[in-house]
Amino acid sequence: MFLTKVSLSSVVKKQYSYKLKAYVQVFMTLVFLQLLAILFSLNGVGMMGSSSENIEVEVHYYSADIVVFFTMLWGFITAILITTKAYRNDDFAFVTNRLSSNLSNLLFLLTASIIGGLTAMLSTYLMKVILYLFVGQQTYVSTNVVGGPVVLLIGILATSFYVFLFCALGYFIGTLVQIHKVFVVLVPALFFGALFLGEASGNTEVVTNFFSFIFTESSISLFIIKIIVTCGLLFTGAFVLSNRMEVRQ
């Protein structure tokens, strides 16, 4: 048996392939949530109206914002779930360690983020078909004549990175919870406590700057760098914490 050498890359590849097949229910959940988000979006994400003596006009705006939000929430919950003991035990079917398990989880979440970002942006076309066939209202589509496909690709890329960011955050929080159950209460308490204290004191700059740092970047290259660095820090922290968890058990 000492002649049999198992490389890290081969183990990660096997675990990654296994998880794509074993966690198919995750993608079924994604489809359900996105269809539910499309249903909510049929009322529009915004509206404006005006009226005169005999004319009343209402304009409803439709977009995939709700679908993207549900997809990011799905990525966050999925990342937490795969850190639980039931999912971790699946790795024992392979010759593995914490590093290979974490790397295969990272690759799975990256793949899930790409699929989620792609389907979230393409859901706009399904929404347009539903509006055209069933809503029965006059619908106008805003198009970018100069760079329609380019805009769509940028949207898919940005959405995928956003979903991956929430996956990284969920993975980090899920690892914390596995170390000690007190973080189930502590993490939400710290988050909402910071929001309430900041609102009460009128000092909301920290929260505002954080969201501006992530969600208002106009340069796509800087946005990608920010997401990669942030996700790298979160996953690195989760990897380090998971090694401590192995010693505890």
N, C-alpha and C positions, 0 to 999 in steps of 0.2 A: 504493500500500500504506500510505502514511502516514495515509490517511483511516480505516483499519481500526484501531479501538481495542479492545483486549481487556482487560476488567476482571478484577481479582483474583477477585471472587466467581464470575464465570462460569467461569473456569478451574478453581477449586476444585470447583465443582458438577460440571463435566464429569469431572474426575479422580475425584471421589468416586463418581459413578455408574459409571464404568468399573471402579473397584476392587471395587465390590459384585458386579459381574458376573464379573470376571476372577479374583477370589479366592474363588470358590465352594467350592473344595476345602478352604478353611479351615473352613467350616461343616460339611463332611462329616467332617472330623477331629473337630470338636466332638461330633457325633452319636456317632461311634465311641467317643470317650473317655467320654462320659456313659453310654453303654450298658455299657461296661466297668466304670465306677464303680458302676452299679446292680447288676451281677453281684457285685462285691465286697461291696456293702452287704447282700446277701441273707443273709449270716452274722450281720448285726446290727452295730451300732456300739458295743454294750455289752451286758452281761448280768449277771444276779444269780440266785441260786438258793438254795433251802433244801430240807431233807428231814427227814422224821420216820421212824417205824418202817416204814410201808408206803407213804408218799407222797414223791415227789420232784418238786419244781417248779423249772423253769428259765424265766426271763423274759428275753427278748431285746428290745433296744431298736433300733428302725429309724428312720433319718432320712436326709436328703439331704446330710449333712456331707461324705461322701466324694465325692459328685457335685460339690458346691461346690468342694472342694479341687482336683479334676481340672479343673474349669472355670477356676479362677484360674490353674492351671499352664498350661492351654491359652492363656489370654490373654497370659501372660508370654512364652511361646514364640512365639506369633503376632506379638507386637509386635517381638520380636527379628528374626524372619524378614523382616518388611517393611522393615527398615533395611538389609538386605543389598543388594549391588550388583545382583543379578539383578532384584530387585523395584524398585530405584531406577531402573533403565534403562527400566522400563515408562512412567515419566513423560515420557520424551523423545518420546513420541507426541503430546504437547501442547506448546503454547507455554507454558512454565512456568519457575518459579524455585524456589529452596529453600523459600521461604515457602509458596507454593501447594501444593507437594508435602507439606510437613509438616502443613499445615492439613487437606488431604484425608486424610492418614493418621490424624490425630487424629479426624476425623469417622468414618472407617471403624472405628477401634478403639472409639469410643463406641457405634456401632451394634452392633458385635460383642459388646460388653460387655452391652448391653441384651438382645440375643438370648440370650447365654449365661446371664445371670441369670434370664431368664424360663424357659428350658428346664430349668435346674437346679432351680428351685423346683417346677415342674410335674412333674418326674421323680418326686416323692413319690407322685403318683397312679398312675403306671405301676408303681412299686414295690409299692403296695398291691394292685393288680390281680394282679401276679405272685405275691405272697405268698398271696393268696386262692385263686388257681387252681392253683398248682403246689407250693407249700411244704407244704400240708396240715396246718398247725398252726392252733390257735385264735389269731386275731388281733384285737386291740382297737385302735381308733383313738382317739387323744386329740384332741378338738376343742375349740375356743374358741367357746362358744355366743354370747358377747356380740359378738365382733368377728372372726369367721372370715375373711371376705373382706378386712377391713382388715389383719389379721395377714398374710395371704398377700401383699397388695400391698406392705406394709412389707418383707417378706422378699425379694420380687423387687427392690425398690428397693435394699435394703442389699446384696444379692448382686451386683447390677449395678455398684454403686459399688466393691465389693471387686475385682471382675474388672477394672474400669477402672483401679483403683490399680495392680494388677499389670501391666496393659498399659502404663501410664505408666512404671513401673519398668523393664520390659523394653525399652521404646522408648529410654529414657535409656541403659541399659547397651548396647543394640545400637548406638546412635550412638557411644558411647565405643569399642566394638570396631572400628567402621569407621574411626575416626581412627587407631588403632594397635592391632595385633593383640596387643600385650602385655597389654591389658586382659582378654583371654580367660582368662589365668591370674591376673592381678592382682586382679580383682574377686572371684572365688570365694575366693582366698587371704585377702583382707582380711576377707571375711564370716565364713568358718569360723575364721580366725585369731582374730578378735574373740570368737567364741563360746568357743573353746577356752581362750584366755587369761583370759576372764572367769570361766569355770568353774574353771580352775586356781587363780586368785587369790581366788576366792570373791566377786568383785565383778561380779555379773550384773545390777546395777541398771539399767545403761544399756540393755541388750537387753530386760530386763523392762519398763522404762518405755516403750520404743518400742512393743512389742507391746500394752501396756496402752493406750497413747495411741490406737492404731488399732482394736484388736479388742474393747475392753471398754467402749466408750462407750455409756451407757444412753440418752442423749437423741438422737433421730434427727436433730434439726436441727443439733446440734453435730457429730454424726457426718458429716453431709453437708458442713458447712463444712470440717471437717478434711480430708476426702477431696478436696474441690475445691481447697483451698489446696495440699495435698501434690502432687496431680496437676499443678496449675498450675506449681509450682516445677520438677517433673521435666520436663514438656514444654518449659517455657521454657529450661531448661538444655540439653535436646536440640536445640532450635531454634538456640540460640547456637552450640553445638558443630558442628552441621551446616553452618553458614555458614563456619566455619573449615575444615571438610573440603572445601568447594567451592574455597577458595583454594589448599589443598594440592594438589588435583588439577589 
